Amino acid sequence: MTVETVSDITREALFLIIKTALPVLLISMAVGLIVSIFQTVTSIQEQTLTFVPKIISIFLALMIFGHWMLNNIVEFMTTLWSSFVLYTRG
């Protein structure tokens, strides 16, 4: 296995991590921003106020995007594992 092969696999894995985590992270960030704006407008400075809406939004995002995320990960792992023969030949 060459250095280029290892770096390609690593690059693909990192891209997959970013691609699969992005929907949940964006939704969490948007909900946090909305709650922060609400806190600023109403002058409520409760730290735990953002926790419940974020957790609910993350669970909903995982319910919506979970199937797609899992399919991407399984596809990557299937491709990687089926290519092991090519990697060992060097």
PDB file of N, CA, C and O in Angstrom:
ATOM      1  N   MET A   1       0.854  -1.168   0.000  1.00  0.00           N
ATOM      2  CA  MET A   1       0.000   0.000   0.000  1.00  0.00           C
ATOM      3  C   MET A   1       0.901   1.233   0.000  1.00  0.00           C
ATOM      4  O   MET A   1       1.814   1.353   0.817  1.00  0.00           O
ATOM      5  N   THR A   2       0.634   2.125  -0.910  1.00  0.00           N
ATOM      6  CA  THR A   2       1.481   3.309  -1.044  1.00  0.00           C
ATOM      7  C   THR A   2       0.952   4.445  -0.163  1.00  0.00           C
ATOM      8  O   THR A   2      -0.165   4.407   0.352  1.00  0.00           O
ATOM      9  N   VAL A   3       1.799   5.439  -0.020  1.00  0.00           N
ATOM     10  CA  VAL A   3       1.429   6.613   0.761  1.00  0.00           C
ATOM     11  C   VAL A   3       0.264   7.352   0.095  1.00  0.00           C
ATOM     12  O   VAL A   3      -0.606   7.892   0.778  1.00  0.00           O
ATOM     13  N   GLU A   4       0.255   7.371  -1.218  1.00  0.00           N
ATOM     14  CA  GLU A   4      -0.825   8.031  -1.938  1.00  0.00           C
ATOM     15  C   GLU A   4      -2.169   7.339  -1.696  1.00  0.00           C
ATOM     16  O   GLU A   4      -3.198   8.002  -1.562  1.00  0.00           O
ATOM     17  N   THR A   5      -2.155   6.026  -1.641  1.00  0.00           N
ATOM     18  CA  THR A   5      -3.378   5.274  -1.393  1.00  0.00           C
ATOM     19  C   THR A   5      -3.915   5.568  -0.001  1.00  0.00           C
ATOM     20  O   THR A   5      -5.113   5.784   0.184  1.00  0.00           O
ATOM     21  N   VAL A   6      -3.016   5.575   0.971  1.00  0.00           N
ATOM     22  CA  VAL A   6      -3.422   5.863   2.344  1.00  0.00           C
ATOM     23  C   VAL A   6      -3.967   7.281   2.459  1.00  0.00           C
ATOM     24  O   VAL A   6      -4.978   7.505   3.124  1.00  0.00           O
ATOM     25  N   SER A   7      -3.310   8.231   1.820  1.00  0.00           N
ATOM     26  CA  SER A   7      -3.799   9.610   1.899  1.00  0.00           C
ATOM     27  C   SER A   7      -5.119   9.772   1.156  1.00  0.00           C
ATOM     28  O   SER A   7      -5.951  10.578   1.572  1.00  0.00           O
ATOM     29  N   ASP A   8      -5.338   9.035   0.073  1.00  0.00           N
ATOM     30  CA  ASP A   8      -6.631   9.077  -0.626  1.00  0.00           C
ATOM     31  C   ASP A   8      -7.753   8.519   0.250  1.00  0.00           C
ATOM     32  O   ASP A   8      -8.833   9.104   0.331  1.00  0.00           O
ATOM     33  N   ILE A   9      -7.492   7.392   0.900  1.00  0.00           N
ATOM     34  CA  ILE A   9      -8.492   6.794   1.788  1.00  0.00           C
ATOM     35  C   ILE A   9      -8.791   7.739   2.949  1.00  0.00           C
ATOM     36  O   ILE A   9      -9.949   7.913   3.329  1.00  0.00           O
ATOM     37  N   THR A  10      -7.755   8.343   3.507  1.00  0.00           N
ATOM     38  CA  THR A  10      -7.943   9.289   4.613  1.00  0.00           C
ATOM     39  C   THR A  10      -8.735  10.506   4.164  1.00  0.00           C
ATOM     40  O   THR A  10      -9.620  10.973   4.881  1.00  0.00           O
ATOM     41  N   ARG A  11      -8.423  11.019   2.986  1.00  0.00           N
ATOM     42  CA  ARG A  11      -9.149  12.180   2.462  1.00  0.00           C
ATOM     43  C   ARG A  11     -10.617  11.847   2.251  1.00  0.00           C
ATOM     44  O   ARG A  11     -11.493  12.633   2.612  1.00  0.00           O
ATOM     45  N   GLU A  12     -10.889  10.681   1.664  1.00  0.00           N
ATOM     46  CA  GLU A  12     -12.269  10.270   1.442  1.00  0.00           C
ATOM     47  C   GLU A  12     -13.020  10.078   2.762  1.00  0.00           C
ATOM     48  O   GLU A  12     -14.190  10.443   2.873  1.00  0.00           O
ATOM     49  N   ALA A  13     -12.347   9.509   3.753  1.00  0.00           N
ATOM     50  CA  ALA A  13     -12.980   9.293   5.058  1.00  0.00           C
ATOM     51  C   ALA A  13     -13.287  10.625   5.750  1.00  0.00           C
ATOM     52  O   ALA A  13     -14.361  10.788   6.328  1.00  0.00           O
ATOM     53  N   LEU A  14     -12.370  11.558   5.694  1.00  0.00           N
ATOM     54  CA  LEU A  14     -12.607  12.867   6.306  1.00  0.00           C
ATOM     55  C   LEU A  14     -13.727  13.617   5.597  1.00  0.00           C
ATOM     56  O   LEU A  14     -14.548  14.267   6.244  1.00  0.00           O
ATOM     57  N   PHE A  15     -13.765  13.529   4.276  1.00  0.00           N
ATOM     58  CA  PHE A  15     -14.849  14.159   3.525  1.00  0.00           C
ATOM     59  C   PHE A  15     -16.192  13.528   3.891  1.00  0.00           C
ATOM     60  O   PHE A  15     -17.195  14.229   4.019  1.00  0.00           O
ATOM     61  N   LEU A  16     -16.211  12.209   4.059  1.00  0.00           N
ATOM     62  CA  LEU A  16     -17.435  11.515   4.445  1.00  0.00           C
ATOM     63  C   LEU A  16     -17.893  11.959   5.831  1.00  0.00           C
ATOM     64  O   LEU A  16     -19.086  12.167   6.052  1.00  0.00           O
ATOM     65  N   ILE A  17     -16.964  12.105   6.755  1.00  0.00           N
ATOM     66  CA  ILE A  17     -17.313  12.564   8.101  1.00  0.00           C
ATOM     67  C   ILE A  17     -17.936  13.944   8.050  1.00  0.00           C
ATOM     68  O   ILE A  17     -18.958  14.191   8.691  1.00  0.00           O
ATOM     69  N   ILE A  18     -17.334  14.838   7.299  1.00  0.00           N
ATOM     70  CA  ILE A  18     -17.863  16.200   7.184  1.00  0.00           C
ATOM     71  C   ILE A  18     -19.232  16.182   6.507  1.00  0.00           C
ATOM     72  O   ILE A  18     -20.160  16.860   6.947  1.00  0.00           O
ATOM     73  N   LYS A  19     -19.347  15.401   5.434  1.00  0.00           N
ATOM     74  CA  LYS A  19     -20.599  15.355   4.674  1.00  0.00           C
ATOM     75  C   LYS A  19     -21.743  14.788   5.505  1.00  0.00           C
ATOM     76  O   LYS A  19     -22.868  15.278   5.411  1.00  0.00           O
ATOM     77  N   THR A  20     -21.483  13.779   6.305  1.00  0.00           N
ATOM     78  CA  THR A  20     -22.555  13.166   7.080  1.00  0.00           C
ATOM     79  C   THR A  20     -22.902  13.966   8.336  1.00  0.00           C
ATOM     80  O   THR A  20     -24.046  13.934   8.790  1.00  0.00           O
ATOM     81  N   ALA A  21     -21.944  14.670   8.893  1.00  0.00           N
ATOM     82  CA  ALA A  21     -22.212  15.446  10.108  1.00  0.00           C
ATOM     83  C   ALA A  21     -22.797  16.818   9.813  1.00  0.00           C
ATOM     84  O   ALA A  21     -23.416  17.423  10.687  1.00  0.00           O
ATOM     85  N   LEU A  22     -22.615  17.314   8.608  1.00  0.00           N
ATOM     86  CA  LEU A  22     -23.008  18.678   8.279  1.00  0.00           C
ATOM     87  C   LEU A  22     -24.502  18.981   8.479  1.00  0.00           C
ATOM     88  O   LEU A  22     -24.814  20.027   9.048  1.00  0.00           O
ATOM     89  N   PRO A  23     -25.434  18.133   8.048  1.00  0.00           N
ATOM     90  CA  PRO A  23     -26.847  18.479   8.264  1.00  0.00           C
ATOM     91  C   PRO A  23     -27.208  18.656   9.741  1.00  0.00           C
ATOM     92  O   PRO A  23     -27.911  19.601  10.101  1.00  0.00           O
ATOM     93  N   VAL A  24     -26.734  17.760  10.583  1.00  0.00           N
ATOM     94  CA  VAL A  24     -27.047  17.843  12.010  1.00  0.00           C
ATOM     95  C   VAL A  24     -26.387  19.072  12.625  1.00  0.00           C
ATOM     96  O   VAL A  24     -27.006  19.769  13.429  1.00  0.00           O
ATOM     97  N   LEU A  25     -25.146  19.341  12.259  1.00  0.00           N
ATOM     98  CA  LEU A  25     -24.450  20.508  12.798  1.00  0.00           C
ATOM     99  C   LEU A  25     -25.100  21.816  12.364  1.00  0.00           C
ATOM    100  O   LEU A  25     -25.212  22.746  13.162  1.00  0.00           O
ATOM    101  N   LEU A  26     -25.528  21.896  11.106  1.00  0.00           N
ATOM    102  CA  LEU A  26     -26.173  23.121  10.624  1.00  0.00           C
ATOM    103  C   LEU A  26     -27.514  23.358  11.317  1.00  0.00           C
ATOM    104  O   LEU A  26     -27.841  24.489  11.676  1.00  0.00           O
ATOM    105  N   ILE A  27     -28.278  22.300  11.501  1.00  0.00           N
ATOM    106  CA  ILE A  27     -29.561  22.449  12.190  1.00  0.00           C
ATOM    107  C   ILE A  27     -29.345  22.857  13.635  1.00  0.00           C
ATOM    108  O   ILE A  27     -30.055  23.722  14.147  1.00  0.00           O
ATOM    109  N   SER A  28     -28.380  22.251  14.294  1.00  0.00           N
ATOM    110  CA  SER A  28     -28.073  22.612  15.674  1.00  0.00           C
ATOM    111  C   SER A  28     -27.610  24.059  15.780  1.00  0.00           C
ATOM    112  O   SER A  28     -27.998  24.772  16.706  1.00  0.00           O
ATOM    113  N   MET A  29     -26.793  24.489  14.846  1.00  0.00           N
ATOM    114  CA  MET A  29     -26.312  25.866  14.843  1.00  0.00           C
ATOM    115  C   MET A  29     -27.461  26.846  14.588  1.00  0.00           C
ATOM    116  O   MET A  29     -27.528  27.895  15.228  1.00  0.00           O
ATOM    117  N   ALA A  30     -28.358  26.515  13.667  1.00  0.00           N
ATOM    118  CA  ALA A  30     -29.488  27.390  13.368  1.00  0.00           C
ATOM    119  C   ALA A  30     -30.422  27.516  14.568  1.00  0.00           C
ATOM    120  O   ALA A  30     -30.879  28.614  14.887  1.00  0.00           O
ATOM    121  N   VAL A  31     -30.703  26.408  15.228  1.00  0.00           N
ATOM    122  CA  VAL A  31     -31.565  26.450  16.413  1.00  0.00           C
ATOM    123  C   VAL A  31     -30.889  27.247  17.520  1.00  0.00           C
ATOM    124  O   VAL A  31     -31.546  28.035  18.201  1.00  0.00           O
ATOM    125  N   GLY A  32     -29.598  27.059  17.709  1.00  0.00           N
ATOM    126  CA  GLY A  32     -28.866  27.834  18.711  1.00  0.00           C
ATOM    127  C   GLY A  32     -28.902  29.321  18.417  1.00  0.00           C
ATOM    128  O   GLY A  32     -29.045  30.135  19.330  1.00  0.00           O
ATOM    129  N   LEU A  33     -28.774  29.680  17.149  1.00  0.00           N
ATOM    130  CA  LEU A  33     -28.825  31.093  16.761  1.00  0.00           C
ATOM    131  C   LEU A  33     -30.212  31.677  17.009  1.00  0.00           C
ATOM    132  O   LEU A  33     -30.332  32.795  17.509  1.00  0.00           O
ATOM    133  N   ILE A  34     -31.250  30.936  16.667  1.00  0.00           N
ATOM    134  CA  ILE A  34     -32.620  31.408  16.888  1.00  0.00           C
ATOM    135  C   ILE A  34     -32.895  31.594  18.375  1.00  0.00           C
ATOM    136  O   ILE A  34     -33.486  32.596  18.779  1.00  0.00           O
ATOM    137  N   VAL A  35     -32.465  30.628  19.192  1.00  0.00           N
ATOM    138  CA  VAL A  35     -32.677  30.743  20.633  1.00  0.00           C
ATOM    139  C   VAL A  35     -31.863  31.906  21.203  1.00  0.00           C
ATOM    140  O   VAL A  35     -32.335  32.609  22.096  1.00  0.00           O
ATOM    141  N   SER A  36     -30.662  32.112  20.702  1.00  0.00           N
ATOM    142  CA  SER A  36     -29.839  33.242  21.164  1.00  0.00           C
ATOM    143  C   SER A  36     -30.484  34.577  20.817  1.00  0.00           C
ATOM    144  O   SER A  36     -30.474  35.503  21.628  1.00  0.00           O
ATOM    145  N   ILE A  37     -31.041  34.676  19.623  1.00  0.00           N
ATOM    146  CA  ILE A  37     -31.748  35.911  19.244  1.00  0.00           C
ATOM    147  C   ILE A  37     -32.965  36.105  20.142  1.00  0.00           C
ATOM    148  O   ILE A  37     -33.235  37.223  20.581  1.00  0.00           O
ATOM    149  N   PHE A  38     -33.698  35.035  20.419  1.00  0.00           N
ATOM    150  CA  PHE A  38     -34.842  35.115  21.319  1.00  0.00           C
ATOM    151  C   PHE A  38     -34.410  35.566  22.715  1.00  0.00           C
ATOM    152  O   PHE A  38     -35.078  36.392  23.337  1.00  0.00           O
ATOM    153  N   GLN A  39     -33.293  35.023  23.206  1.00  0.00           N
ATOM    154  CA  GLN A  39     -32.793  35.423  24.519  1.00  0.00           C
ATOM    155  C   GLN A  39     -32.391  36.891  24.543  1.00  0.00           C
ATOM    156  O   GLN A  39     -32.628  37.587  25.530  1.00  0.00           O
ATOM    157  N   THR A  40     -31.794  37.354  23.473  1.00  0.00           N
ATOM    158  CA  THR A  40     -31.378  38.752  23.408  1.00  0.00           C
ATOM    159  C   THR A  40     -32.581  39.683  23.372  1.00  0.00           C
ATOM    160  O   THR A  40     -32.594  40.713  24.046  1.00  0.00           O
ATOM    161  N   VAL A  41     -33.578  39.326  22.597  1.00  0.00           N
ATOM    162  CA  VAL A  41     -34.768  40.175  22.469  1.00  0.00           C
ATOM    163  C   VAL A  41     -35.550  40.229  23.775  1.00  0.00           C
ATOM    164  O   VAL A  41     -36.040  41.290  24.162  1.00  0.00           O
ATOM    165  N   THR A  42     -35.668  39.102  24.450  1.00  0.00           N
ATOM    166  CA  THR A  42     -36.473  39.046  25.672  1.00  0.00           C
ATOM    167  C   THR A  42     -35.659  39.282  26.941  1.00  0.00           C
ATOM    168  O   THR A  42     -36.226  39.309  28.034  1.00  0.00           O
ATOM    169  N   SER A  43     -34.357  39.451  26.820  1.00  0.00           N
ATOM    170  CA  SER A  43     -33.446  39.655  27.962  1.00  0.00           C
ATOM    171  C   SER A  43     -33.462  38.490  28.948  1.00  0.00           C
ATOM    172  O   SER A  43     -33.195  38.673  30.136  1.00  0.00           O
ATOM    173  N   ILE A  44     -33.771  37.306  28.460  1.00  0.00           N
ATOM    174  CA  ILE A  44     -33.694  36.099  29.283  1.00  0.00           C
ATOM    175  C   ILE A  44     -32.281  35.545  29.141  1.00  0.00           C
ATOM    176  O   ILE A  44     -31.841  35.242  28.032  1.00  0.00           O
ATOM    177  N   GLN A  45     -31.580  35.415  30.241  1.00  0.00           N
ATOM    178  CA  GLN A  45     -30.195  34.944  30.188  1.00  0.00           C
ATOM    179  C   GLN A  45     -30.034  33.584  30.862  1.00  0.00           C
ATOM    180  O   GLN A  45     -29.084  33.369  31.614  1.00  0.00           O
ATOM    181  N   GLU A  46     -30.937  32.695  30.600  1.00  0.00           N
ATOM    182  CA  GLU A  46     -30.883  31.347  31.154  1.00  0.00           C
ATOM    183  C   GLU A  46     -30.013  30.468  30.259  1.00  0.00           C
ATOM    184  O   GLU A  46     -30.292  30.338  29.068  1.00  0.00           O
ATOM    185  N   GLN A  47     -28.975  29.872  30.810  1.00  0.00           N
ATOM    186  CA  GLN A  47     -28.034  29.075  30.032  1.00  0.00           C
ATOM    187  C   GLN A  47     -28.637  27.761  29.548  1.00  0.00           C
ATOM    188  O   GLN A  47     -28.269  27.262  28.484  1.00  0.00           O
ATOM    189  N   THR A  48     -29.554  27.206  30.317  1.00  0.00           N
ATOM    190  CA  THR A  48     -30.116  25.907  29.949  1.00  0.00           C
ATOM    191  C   THR A  48     -31.248  26.023  28.935  1.00  0.00           C
ATOM    192  O   THR A  48     -31.769  25.004  28.481  1.00  0.00           O
ATOM    193  N   LEU A  49     -31.633  27.228  28.574  1.00  0.00           N
ATOM    194  CA  LEU A  49     -32.731  27.420  27.625  1.00  0.00           C
ATOM    195  C   LEU A  49     -32.399  26.873  26.241  1.00  0.00           C
ATOM    196  O   LEU A  49     -33.298  26.421  25.532  1.00  0.00           O
ATOM    197  N   THR A  50     -31.144  26.902  25.844  1.00  0.00           N
ATOM    198  CA  THR A  50     -30.772  26.408  24.516  1.00  0.00           C
ATOM    199  C   THR A  50     -30.668  24.886  24.460  1.00  0.00           C
ATOM    200  O   THR A  50     -30.701  24.303  23.376  1.00  0.00           O
ATOM    201  N   PHE A  51     -30.545  24.242  25.613  1.00  0.00           N
ATOM    202  CA  PHE A  51     -30.293  22.805  25.638  1.00  0.00           C
ATOM    203  C   PHE A  51     -31.447  21.994  25.061  1.00  0.00           C
ATOM    204  O   PHE A  51     -31.232  21.164  24.178  1.00  0.00           O
ATOM    205  N   VAL A  52     -32.644  22.215  25.535  1.00  0.00           N
ATOM    206  CA  VAL A  52     -33.795  21.402  25.119  1.00  0.00           C
ATOM    207  C   VAL A  52     -34.117  21.576  23.633  1.00  0.00           C
ATOM    208  O   VAL A  52     -34.280  20.574  22.937  1.00  0.00           O
ATOM    209  N   PRO A  53     -34.217  22.816  23.115  1.00  0.00           N
ATOM    210  CA  PRO A  53     -34.486  22.926  21.670  1.00  0.00           C
ATOM    211  C   PRO A  53     -33.394  22.315  20.803  1.00  0.00           C
ATOM    212  O   PRO A  53     -33.687  21.733  19.758  1.00  0.00           O
ATOM    213  N   LYS A  54     -32.144  22.440  21.224  1.00  0.00           N
ATOM    214  CA  LYS A  54     -31.063  21.844  20.434  1.00  0.00           C
ATOM    215  C   LYS A  54     -31.142  20.326  20.438  1.00  0.00           C
ATOM    216  O   LYS A  54     -30.984  19.698  19.391  1.00  0.00           O
ATOM    217  N   ILE A  55     -31.382  19.731  21.592  1.00  0.00           N
ATOM    218  CA  ILE A  55     -31.479  18.270  21.675  1.00  0.00           C
ATOM    219  C   ILE A  55     -32.645  17.764  20.833  1.00  0.00           C
ATOM    220  O   ILE A  55     -32.507  16.774  20.115  1.00  0.00           O
ATOM    221  N   ILE A  56     -33.783  18.429  20.916  1.00  0.00           N
ATOM    222  CA  ILE A  56     -34.943  18.020  20.123  1.00  0.00           C
ATOM    223  C   ILE A  56     -34.645  18.151  18.629  1.00  0.00           C
ATOM    224  O   ILE A  56     -34.985  17.268  17.842  1.00  0.00           O
ATOM    225  N   SER A  57     -34.006  19.262  18.246  1.00  0.00           N
ATOM    226  CA  SER A  57     -33.699  19.446  16.822  1.00  0.00           C
ATOM    227  C   SER A  57     -32.673  18.429  16.330  1.00  0.00           C
ATOM    228  O   SER A  57     -32.758  17.974  15.189  1.00  0.00           O
ATOM    229  N   ILE A  58     -31.711  18.069  17.165  1.00  0.00           N
ATOM    230  CA  ILE A  58     -30.721  17.062  16.775  1.00  0.00           C
ATOM    231  C   ILE A  58     -31.390  15.698  16.616  1.00  0.00           C
ATOM    232  O   ILE A  58     -31.101  14.979  15.659  1.00  0.00           O
ATOM    233  N   PHE A  59     -32.275  15.336  17.538  1.00  0.00           N
ATOM    234  CA  PHE A  59     -32.993  14.066  17.404  1.00  0.00           C
ATOM    235  C   PHE A  59     -33.846  14.043  16.137  1.00  0.00           C
ATOM    236  O   PHE A  59     -33.876  13.039  15.426  1.00  0.00           O
ATOM    237  N   LEU A  60     -34.536  15.142  15.856  1.00  0.00           N
ATOM    238  CA  LEU A  60     -35.339  15.200  14.634  1.00  0.00           C
ATOM    239  C   LEU A  60     -34.461  15.123  13.383  1.00  0.00           C
ATOM    240  O   LEU A  60     -34.815  14.453  12.412  1.00  0.00           O
ATOM    241  N   ALA A  61     -33.316  15.810  13.411  1.00  0.00           N
ATOM    242  CA  ALA A  61     -32.399  15.756  12.268  1.00  0.00           C
ATOM    243  C   ALA A  61     -31.867  14.344  12.066  1.00  0.00           C
ATOM    244  O   ALA A  61     -31.735  13.887  10.931  1.00  0.00           O
ATOM    245  N   LEU A  62     -31.563  13.655  13.154  1.00  0.00           N
ATOM    246  CA  LEU A  62     -31.100  12.274  13.021  1.00  0.00           C
ATOM    247  C   LEU A  62     -32.200  11.357  12.499  1.00  0.00           C
ATOM    248  O   LEU A  62     -31.924  10.420  11.751  1.00  0.00           O
ATOM    249  N   MET A  63     -33.443  11.622  12.889  1.00  0.00           N
ATOM    250  CA  MET A  63     -34.553  10.828  12.368  1.00  0.00           C
ATOM    251  C   MET A  63     -34.754  11.077  10.875  1.00  0.00           C
ATOM    252  O   MET A  63     -35.082  10.158  10.124  1.00  0.00           O
ATOM    253  N   ILE A  64     -34.556  12.322  10.450  1.00  0.00           N
ATOM    254  CA  ILE A  64     -34.755  12.664   9.039  1.00  0.00           C
ATOM    255  C   ILE A  64     -33.569  12.230   8.183  1.00  0.00           C
ATOM    256  O   ILE A  64     -33.751  11.623   7.128  1.00  0.00           O
ATOM    257  N   PHE A  65     -32.361  12.540   8.632  1.00  0.00           N
ATOM    258  CA  PHE A  65     -31.160  12.296   7.825  1.00  0.00           C
ATOM    259  C   PHE A  65     -30.414  11.017   8.195  1.00  0.00           C
ATOM    260  O   PHE A  65     -29.426  10.677   7.545  1.00  0.00           O
ATOM    261  N   GLY A  66     -30.866  10.303   9.223  1.00  0.00           N
ATOM    262  CA  GLY A  66     -30.146   9.122   9.696  1.00  0.00           C
ATOM    263  C   GLY A  66     -29.982   8.046   8.650  1.00  0.00           C
ATOM    264  O   GLY A  66     -28.912   7.450   8.529  1.00  0.00           O
ATOM    265  N   HIS A  67     -31.038   7.791   7.887  1.00  0.00           N
ATOM    266  CA  HIS A  67     -30.982   6.752   6.853  1.00  0.00           C
ATOM    267  C   HIS A  67     -29.957   7.117   5.792  1.00  0.00           C
ATOM    268  O   HIS A  67     -29.167   6.272   5.370  1.00  0.00           O
ATOM    269  N   TRP A  68     -29.965   8.364   5.363  1.00  0.00           N
ATOM    270  CA  TRP A  68     -29.005   8.836   4.365  1.00  0.00           C
ATOM    271  C   TRP A  68     -27.572   8.768   4.910  1.00  0.00           C
ATOM    272  O   TRP A  68     -26.653   8.351   4.205  1.00  0.00           O
ATOM    273  N   MET A  69     -27.394   9.180   6.165  1.00  0.00           N
ATOM    274  CA  MET A  69     -26.061   9.151   6.768  1.00  0.00           C
ATOM    275  C   MET A  69     -25.531   7.722   6.858  1.00  0.00           C
ATOM    276  O   MET A  69     -24.382   7.452   6.507  1.00  0.00           O
ATOM    277  N   LEU A  70     -26.370   6.824   7.325  1.00  0.00           N
ATOM    278  CA  LEU A  70     -25.964   5.428   7.457  1.00  0.00           C
ATOM    279  C   LEU A  70     -25.671   4.796   6.105  1.00  0.00           C
ATOM    280  O   LEU A  70     -24.724   4.019   5.983  1.00  0.00           O
ATOM    281  N   ASN A  71     -26.464   5.113   5.090  1.00  0.00           N
ATOM    282  CA  ASN A  71     -26.200   4.579   3.751  1.00  0.00           C
ATOM    283  C   ASN A  71     -24.852   5.054   3.219  1.00  0.00           C
ATOM    284  O   ASN A  71     -24.125   4.272   2.607  1.00  0.00           O
ATOM    285  N   ASN A  72     -24.506   6.323   3.443  1.00  0.00           N
ATOM    286  CA  ASN A  72     -23.202   6.831   3.004  1.00  0.00           C
ATOM    287  C   ASN A  72     -22.056   6.108   3.695  1.00  0.00           C
ATOM    288  O   ASN A  72     -21.068   5.745   3.057  1.00  0.00           O
ATOM    289  N   ILE A  73     -22.190   5.901   4.993  1.00  0.00           N
ATOM    290  CA  ILE A  73     -21.126   5.232   5.742  1.00  0.00           C
ATOM    291  C   ILE A  73     -20.990   3.775   5.315  1.00  0.00           C
ATOM    292  O   ILE A  73     -19.878   3.279   5.135  1.00  0.00           O
ATOM    293  N   VAL A  74     -22.115   3.093   5.152  1.00  0.00           N
ATOM    294  CA  VAL A  74     -22.080   1.683   4.734  1.00  0.00           C
ATOM    295  C   VAL A  74     -21.493   1.553   3.333  1.00  0.00           C
ATOM    296  O   VAL A  74     -20.709   0.643   3.065  1.00  0.00           O
ATOM    297  N   GLU A  75     -21.873   2.460   2.445  1.00  0.00           N
ATOM    298  CA  GLU A  75     -21.331   2.427   1.084  1.00  0.00           C
ATOM    299  C   GLU A  75     -19.815   2.627   1.087  1.00  0.00           C
ATOM    300  O   GLU A  75     -19.091   1.933   0.373  1.00  0.00           O
ATOM    301  N   PHE A  76     -19.342   3.573   1.890  1.00  0.00           N
ATOM    302  CA  PHE A  76     -17.899   3.812   1.981  1.00  0.00           C
ATOM    303  C   PHE A  76     -17.181   2.582   2.529  1.00  0.00           C
ATOM    304  O   PHE A  76     -16.156   2.166   1.990  1.00  0.00           O
ATOM    305  N   MET A  77     -17.714   2.007   3.591  1.00  0.00           N
ATOM    306  CA  MET A  77     -17.060   0.843   4.200  1.00  0.00           C
ATOM    307  C   MET A  77     -17.107  -0.373   3.278  1.00  0.00           C
ATOM    308  O   MET A  77     -16.146  -1.141   3.228  1.00  0.00           O
ATOM    309  N   THR A  78     -18.191  -0.558   2.559  1.00  0.00           N
ATOM    310  CA  THR A  78     -18.283  -1.672   1.618  1.00  0.00           C
ATOM    311  C   THR A  78     -17.252  -1.519   0.509  1.00  0.00           C
ATOM    312  O   THR A  78     -16.590  -2.484   0.127  1.00  0.00           O
ATOM    313  N   THR A  79     -17.121  -0.298  -0.006  1.00  0.00           N
ATOM    314  CA  THR A  79     -16.123  -0.040  -1.046  1.00  0.00           C
ATOM    315  C   THR A  79     -14.713  -0.251  -0.505  1.00  0.00           C
ATOM    316  O   THR A  79     -13.865  -0.840  -1.174  1.00  0.00           O
ATOM    317  N   LEU A  80     -14.473   0.228   0.697  1.00  0.00           N
ATOM    318  CA  LEU A  80     -13.144   0.089   1.292  1.00  0.00           C
ATOM    319  C   LEU A  80     -12.803  -1.373   1.544  1.00  0.00           C
ATOM    320  O   LEU A  80     -11.709  -1.825   1.205  1.00  0.00           O
ATOM    321  N   TRP A  81     -13.724  -2.106   2.131  1.00  0.00           N
ATOM    322  CA  TRP A  81     -13.447  -3.504   2.461  1.00  0.00           C
ATOM    323  C   TRP A  81     -13.357  -4.379   1.214  1.00  0.00           C
ATOM    324  O   TRP A  81     -12.590  -5.342   1.193  1.00  0.00           O
ATOM    325  N   SER A  82     -14.122  -4.062   0.185  1.00  0.00           N
ATOM    326  CA  SER A  82     -14.043  -4.876  -1.022  1.00  0.00           C
ATOM    327  C   SER A  82     -12.769  -4.581  -1.811  1.00  0.00           C
ATOM    328  O   SER A  82     -12.395  -5.362  -2.685  1.00  0.00           O
ATOM    329  N   SER A  83     -12.106  -3.480  -1.520  1.00  0.00           N
ATOM    330  CA  SER A  83     -10.878  -3.116  -2.214  1.00  0.00           C
ATOM    331  C   SER A  83      -9.621  -3.534  -1.467  1.00  0.00           C
ATOM    332  O   SER A  83      -8.520  -3.192  -1.898  1.00  0.00           O
ATOM    333  N   PHE A  84      -9.744  -4.252  -0.375  1.00  0.00           N
ATOM    334  CA  PHE A  84      -8.570  -4.646   0.396  1.00  0.00           C
ATOM    335  C   PHE A  84      -7.605  -5.492  -0.427  1.00  0.00           C
ATOM    336  O   PHE A  84      -6.393  -5.410  -0.227  1.00  0.00           O
ATOM    337  N   VAL A  85      -8.111  -6.287  -1.328  1.00  0.00           N
ATOM    338  CA  VAL A  85      -7.251  -7.115  -2.163  1.00  0.00           C
ATOM    339  C   VAL A  85      -6.347  -6.242  -3.009  1.00  0.00           C
ATOM    340  O   VAL A  85      -5.171  -6.557  -3.191  1.00  0.00           O
ATOM    341  N   LEU A  86      -6.878  -5.157  -3.524  1.00  0.00           N
ATOM    342  CA  LEU A  86      -6.069  -4.232  -4.336  1.00  0.00           C
ATOM    343  C   LEU A  86      -5.008  -3.539  -3.511  1.00  0.00           C
ATOM    344  O   LEU A  86      -3.917  -3.261  -4.009  1.00  0.00           O
ATOM    345  N   TYR A  87      -5.312  -3.254  -2.249  1.00  0.00           N
ATOM    346  CA  TYR A  87      -4.364  -2.516  -1.412  1.00  0.00           C
ATOM    347  C   TYR A  87      -3.205  -3.397  -0.964  1.00  0.00           C
ATOM    348  O   TYR A  87      -2.094  -2.901  -0.777  1.00  0.00           O
ATOM    349  N   THR A  88      -3.444  -4.686  -0.790  1.00  0.00           N
ATOM    350  CA  THR A  88      -2.379  -5.561  -0.301  1.00  0.00           C
ATOM    351  C   THR A  88      -1.390  -5.948  -1.409  1.00  0.00           C
ATOM    352  O   THR A  88      -0.274  -6.379  -1.118  1.00  0.00           O
ATOM    353  N   ARG A  89      -1.787  -5.799  -2.658  1.00  0.00           N
ATOM    354  CA  ARG A  89      -0.879  -6.163  -3.763  1.00  0.00           C
ATOM    355  C   ARG A  89       0.254  -5.166  -3.883  1.00  0.00           C
ATOM    356  O   ARG A  89       1.332  -5.499  -4.375  1.00  0.00           O
ATOM    357  N   GLY A  90       0.013  -3.931  -3.431  1.00  0.00           N
ATOM    358  CA  GLY A  90       1.058  -2.916  -3.401  1.00  0.00           C
ATOM    359  C   GLY A  90       1.379  -2.391  -4.738  1.00  0.00           C
ATOM    360  O   GLY A  90       2.244  -1.525  -4.870  1.00  0.00           O
TER     361      GLY A  90
END
